[in-house]
């Protein structure tokens, strides 16, 4: 029973269920016509044959040229009408299937796109796309999806293309030619998740021009927090939904972890060490400046490009507050880096907060393990994209926390609102 249900669900998701229904309907009409007593001019005694023979003759209608059965004769009028209908409908189904098979071989992507309607267009095929598809399929398992990816060598493409009702198209999502092929007039929503902010925004702008009513059903990822702020403060693409993958994680980190820690250490000069000052680290500091000013006295920034990144942050976002700022340009995995950090942290009664947010999850976890053994009273948080059972277990065992950007994004993504 479960196997039958599974097969039905798979058939339904593949979009073939209506074709099977049409085929069965035409077969049923032809079979009923023969069962009513209608004969065939080139086959004597058909009305007197058994059910298997009638099934065989009905199946023969779907073969090109048939089985030389002749034409319907005798029997009731309604039976002959049904059989005549099957005579024309059955070869039409076979011809349609053959034509579509040829088109799928010659131009598979174009043919599938031509027939799509009510679909979701996703720009980019990275980890964000896999997350979004996971949430989308949970809320709407049958909606057709078109994923546009510029790089054919992207390893994520195969994993996406193997899923049911997903069509992968190679090209630049901001290209007019690609947009013209996406059947935007029939699309339900557009989600732009490429790694390039300007490509996402350019595509959103073009889509709003091509089909203005799709603007309220368009979601754009903007990884540059300063650019996102500018967009939120202007009238540019106001109807388009915009989000930053790091801001959700940073806000959760500040509200759920750092502020409660600061409240417990009101009489101790708090020190925050941001190990990794890329986009995630910068977003965390931005949220700290907005939501926790006065709760910390020192911020230590550690990164291989710390000097450069701190200048970028100062120009684009700005350092706000009277806290002491220290910059350490060094490798997180070098022991000397943490000796320097210890000197900057200062007093032994300080309970520092370590936020490990470089772009390599393994480095964050390994550094958290090392720090948890050295700073037993410190608050240690390691950022990773997707938390596994292993990282969850080891973080509990060693006394540090994991911030999973994937989990927070899944919680904030609401594809059902777009679809």
C-alpha positions in Angstrom: 0.0 0.0 0.0 2.8 2.4 0.9 4.6 1.6 -2.3 1.5 2.4 -4.3 1.1 5.7 -2.5 4.7 6.6 -3.1 4.4 5.8 -6.8 1.3 8.0 -7.0 3.0 10.9 -5.2 6.1 10.6 -7.5 3.8 10.6 -10.6 2.0 13.6 -9.4 5.1 15.6 -8.6 6.6 14.7 -12.0 3.7 16.4 -13.8 2.8 13.2 -15.8 -0.4 12.4 -13.9 -2.7 14.3 -16.2 -1.2 12.6 -19.3 -1.8 9.2 -17.7 -5.4 10.2 -16.9 -6.0 11.3 -20.6 -4.4 8.1 -21.9 -6.6 5.9 -19.5 -9.7 7.9 -20.5 -9.1 7.4 -24.2 -8.4 3.7 -23.6 -11.5 3.4 -21.5 -13.7 5.0 -24.1 -12.4 2.6 -26.8 -12.8 -0.4 -24.6 -16.3 0.5 -23.6 -17.1 1.0 -27.3 -16.0 -2.6 -28.1 -17.7 -4.0 -25.0 -21.0 -2.4 -26.1 -21.2 -4.8 -29.0 -19.7 -2.7 -31.8 -17.9 -4.8 -34.4 -14.9 -4.1 -36.7 -15.1 -4.3 -40.5 -11.8 -6.2 -40.9 -12.1 -8.4 -37.8 -15.0 -10.8 -37.8 -16.5 -12.0 -34.5 -15.0 -9.2 -32.3 -18.3 -8.7 -30.4 -18.1 -12.4 -29.4 -14.5 -12.3 -28.2 -13.4 -12.1 -24.6 -12.2 -9.2 -22.6 -8.4 -9.8 -23.2 -9.0 -9.7 -27.0 -10.9 -6.4 -26.7 -8.2 -4.9 -24.5 -5.6 -6.0 -27.2 -7.6 -4.4 -30.0 -8.0 -1.2 -28.0 -4.3 -1.0 -27.3 -3.7 -1.4 -31.0 -5.4 2.0 -31.6 -2.3 3.7 -30.1 0.1 2.1 -32.6 0.8 4.0 -35.8 -1.2 2.4 -38.6 -3.2 0.5 -36.0 -3.8 -3.3 -36.4 -5.8 -3.1 -39.7 -9.0 -3.4 -37.7 -11.2 -1.6 -40.2 -13.9 0.8 -39.1 -16.6 0.4 -36.4 -19.9 -1.2 -37.5 -22.9 -2.6 -35.9 -23.8 -2.3 -32.3 -25.4 0.7 -30.6 -24.9 4.2 -32.0 -23.3 5.5 -28.8 -20.8 2.6 -28.9 -19.8 3.4 -32.4 -19.4 7.1 -31.5 -17.1 6.2 -28.6 -15.0 3.9 -30.7 -14.7 6.5 -33.5 -13.5 9.0 -30.9 -10.8 6.5 -29.7 -9.8 6.0 -33.3 -8.8 9.6 -33.6 -7.7 10.4 -30.0 -5.3 7.4 -29.5 -3.0 8.2 -32.5 -3.1 11.9 -31.5 -1.7 10.9 -28.1 1.0 8.8 -29.6 1.9 11.6 -32.1 2.1 14.2 -29.3 4.3 12.0 -27.2 6.7 11.3 -30.1 6.8 15.0 -31.1 7.6 16.0 -27.5 10.3 13.4 -27.2 12.0 14.8 -30.4 11.8 18.3 -29.0 13.2 17.3 -25.7 16.2 15.7 -27.5 16.8 18.7 -29.7 16.0 21.6 -27.3 15.2 20.2 -23.9 15.5 23.4 -21.8 13.6 25.6 -24.2 10.8 23.0 -24.7 10.3 22.5 -21.0 10.3 26.3 -20.3 7.8 26.9 -23.1 5.3 24.7 -21.4 5.8 26.0 -17.8 3.4 28.1 -15.9 3.0 29.0 -12.3 6.7 28.4 -11.7 9.3 29.9 -9.3 12.4 31.4 -10.9 15.6 31.1 -8.8 18.8 33.0 -9.7 22.0 31.2 -8.6 22.7 27.7 -7.5 24.6 27.9 -4.3 24.0 26.9 -0.7 21.3 29.6 -0.3 19.4 28.1 -3.2 19.6 24.6 -1.7 18.2 26.0 1.6 15.4 27.9 -0.2 14.4 24.8 -2.2 14.3 22.8 1.1 11.9 25.3 2.6 9.9 25.7 -0.6 9.4 22.0 -1.1 8.3 21.7 2.5 5.5 24.2 1.9 4.7 23.5 -1.8 6.1 20.2 -3.0 4.6 20.4 -6.5 5.4 23.9 -7.7 7.7 23.8 -10.8 11.1 25.6 -10.4 13.6 27.1 -12.9 17.1 27.6 -11.5 19.3 29.9 -13.5 23.1 29.3 -13.0 25.9 31.0 -14.9 28.6 28.3 -14.2 28.1 24.9 -15.7 30.8 23.5 -13.5 29.0 24.4 -10.3 28.9 21.2 -8.2 25.5 22.1 -6.7 23.8 21.9 -10.1 23.6 18.1 -10.3 22.1 17.9 -6.9 19.4 20.4 -7.9 18.7 19.1 -11.3 18.0 15.6 -10.0 15.1 16.8 -8.0 11.5 16.5 -9.3 10.0 19.4 -11.2 13.2 21.5 -11.3 14.6 22.8 -14.6 18.2 24.1 -14.7 19.0 26.8 -17.2 22.6 28.0 -17.8 23.0 31.8 -18.3 23.3 35.2 -16.6 20.1 35.9 -14.7 20.5 39.7 -15.4 20.7 39.1 -19.1 17.7 40.3 -21.2 17.9 37.2 -23.4 17.8 34.9 -20.3 14.9 36.8 -18.7 13.0 36.7 -22.0 13.2 32.9 -22.0 11.9 32.5 -18.4 8.3 33.0 -19.2 8.0 35.7 -16.5 4.5 36.5 -17.6 3.5 33.0 -16.2 5.9 32.9 -13.2 4.6 33.0 -9.6 7.7 34.4 -8.0 11.4 35.2 -8.4 14.2 34.6 -5.9 17.6 36.1 -6.7 20.3 34.3 -4.7 23.5 34.7 -6.8 26.7 35.6 -5.0 26.8 39.0 -6.7 24.7 41.8 -5.2 24.6 43.9 -8.3 23.7 41.0 -10.5 20.7 40.3 -8.2 19.6 43.9 -8.1 20.1 44.4 -11.8 18.0 41.4 -12.5 15.3 42.5 -10.0 15.2 45.9 -11.7 14.8 44.4 -15.2 12.1 42.0 -14.0 10.1 44.8 -12.4 10.3 46.6 -15.7 9.3 43.5 -17.8 6.5 42.5 -15.4 5.8 45.2 -12.7 3.2 43.0 -10.9 5.9 40.5 -10.1 7.8 43.0 -7.9 5.9 42.1 -4.8 6.7 38.4 -5.4 10.5 39.0 -5.8 13.0 38.2 -3.1 16.6 39.6 -3.4 19.7 38.6 -1.4 22.0 41.6 -0.7 25.2 40.4 1.1 26.6 43.9 1.5 25.0 45.3 4.6 25.8 48.9 3.8 24.2 48.6 0.3 21.2 47.0 1.9 20.8 49.9 4.3 21.1 52.4 1.4 18.3 50.5 -0.5 16.1 50.4 2.6 16.5 54.2 3.0 15.7 55.1 -0.6 12.8 54.6 -3.1 14.8 52.0 -5.1 13.0 48.7 -5.6 10.7 49.4 -2.7 8.2 46.7 -3.6 10.9 44.0 -3.8 11.7 42.0 -0.6 15.4 42.3 0.3 17.3 40.3 2.9 20.9 39.8 4.2 21.9 36.2 5.1 24.2 37.5 7.9 21.9 40.0 9.5 19.5 37.4 10.6 22.3 35.4 12.2 23.9 38.5 13.7 20.7 39.7 15.3 19.9 36.4 16.7 23.5 36.1 18.1 23.3 39.6 19.8 19.7 39.2 21.2 19.9 35.5 22.3 23.5 35.1 23.3 25.5 38.3 23.8 23.0 40.6 25.5 22.1 38.0 28.2 25.9 37.5 28.7 26.5 41.2 29.1 23.6 41.4 31.6 25.3 38.7 33.8 28.6 40.5 33.7 27.5 44.1 34.4 30.3 44.7 36.9 33.0 43.2 34.7 34.6 45.2 31.8 33.4 43.1 28.8 35.7 42.4 25.9 34.4 41.2 22.6 36.8 39.4 20.2 35.6 39.1 16.7 37.8 36.5 15.1 37.1 36.9 11.4 36.0 40.4 10.3 34.5 39.6 6.9 30.8 40.3 6.2 29.6 38.2 9.1 32.0 39.8 11.6 31.2 43.3 10.3 27.5 42.6 10.6 27.9 41.4 14.2 29.7 44.5 15.1 27.1 46.7 13.4 24.4 44.9 15.4 26.4 45.3 18.6 26.7 49.0 18.0 23.0 49.3 17.4 21.7 47.1 20.1 24.3 46.7 22.8 26.2 50.1 23.0 27.5 50.6 26.6 27.6 46.9 27.4 31.1 46.3 26.2 34.4 48.3 26.7 36.8 46.7 24.2 36.5 45.1 20.8 39.4 43.1 19.3 39.3 42.5 15.6 41.3 39.6 14.2 41.6 38.8 10.6 44.3 38.3 7.9 43.1 41.5 6.4 42.0 43.2 9.6 43.6 46.6 8.9 42.0 46.8 5.4 38.6 45.5 6.6 38.5 47.8 9.6 39.0 50.8 7.2 36.3 49.5 4.9 33.9 49.2 7.9 34.8 52.6 9.2 34.0 54.2 5.8 30.9 52.2 4.9 29.3 51.7 8.3 31.3 53.6 10.9 32.5 52.8 14.4 29.9 54.1 16.9 30.5 54.4 20.6 33.4 55.1 23.0 34.6 51.5 23.3 38.3 50.7 22.8 39.1 49.1 19.4 42.1 46.9 18.8 43.1 45.5 15.4 45.2 42.3 15.0 46.2 41.4 11.5 47.0 37.7 11.8 46.0 34.1 11.1 43.3 32.7 13.4 45.1 29.3 13.5 48.5 30.7 14.6 49.2 30.4 18.3 50.9 33.7 18.4 47.7 35.4 17.3 46.0 34.4 20.6 49.0 35.4 22.7 48.6 38.8 21.2 44.8 38.7 21.8 45.5 37.7 25.5 47.6 40.8 25.9 44.9 43.0 24.5 42.2 41.4 26.6 44.0 42.4 29.7 42.8 41.8 33.2 42.5 38.2 34.4 39.0 38.9 35.9 37.6 39.7 32.4 35.2 37.2 30.9 35.8 37.8 27.2 33.3 36.9 24.4 34.8 35.2 21.4 32.8 35.2 18.2 34.5 33.0 15.6 33.1 34.0 12.3 35.6 33.5 9.5 34.4 32.0 6.2 35.7 28.5 6.9 33.5 26.5 9.3 36.3 24.0 10.2 38.6 26.8 11.3 35.8 28.3 13.5 35.1 24.9 15.2 38.8 24.0 15.7 39.5 27.5 17.2 36.5 27.2 19.5 37.8 23.8 20.7 41.2 25.3 21.5 39.7 28.4 23.2 37.3 26.4 25.3 40.2 24.6 26.9 42.2 27.9 27.6 39.3 30.2 28.6 37.0 28.1 30.7 34.9 31.1 31.8 34.7 32.8 28.5 31.7 33.0 26.2 32.6 31.3 22.9 30.5 31.3 19.8 31.4 29.6 16.5 29.6 30.4 13.4 28.9 27.6 10.8 26.7 27.4 7.8 24.8 24.2 8.7 25.0 22.5 12.1 25.5 18.7 12.0 24.9 16.3 14.8 28.6 16.1 15.4 29.1 19.8 15.8 26.1 20.0 18.1 27.5 17.2 20.3 31.0 18.5 20.4 29.8 22.1 21.2 27.8 20.8 24.2 30.6 18.7 25.4 33.2 21.4 25.2 31.1 24.3 26.4 30.8 26.6 23.4 27.9 27.6 21.2 27.2 27.2 17.5 25.4 29.8 15.4 24.0 28.1 12.3 23.2 30.6 9.6 21.4 27.9 7.7 18.9 27.3 10.5 18.3 31.0 11.0 17.8 31.6 7.3 15.3 28.6 7.1 13.4 30.2 10.0 13.3 33.6 8.3 12.6 32.4 4.7 8.9 32.3 4.0 8.5 31.1 0.4 4.8 30.5 0.9 4.4 34.3 1.1 5.9 34.7 -2.3 4.2 31.7 -4.0 
